[in-house]
């Protein structure tokens, strides 16, 4: 999620993360499934991260977008829960797009 925000700012274009219960995929399009894959940190396309066995991602949104300034397309702060042996929270702030735990 943080990399999507950085990519949007660096390339001065919108970037999206498609979230499911077990994967996060980086895209240039908001459509599901992704029609325009964005590169990962090493240039790999498509860039998708799979959760290890026993870990689940719970997000109130299926697609999270960031504009060219890194601002998210959400109306309120977003809390993405990652559950495995314990529950961790990844938060995205509404105005700045700041991603933190």
Secondary structure, DSSP 8 states (H G I E B T S, - for coil): -HHHHHHHHHHTS-EEEEE-SSEEEEESS-SSS-SSB---TTS-SSEEEE--TT-EEE-S-SEEEE-TTS-BS-SS-EEEEEESSSEEEEEE-TTT--EE-
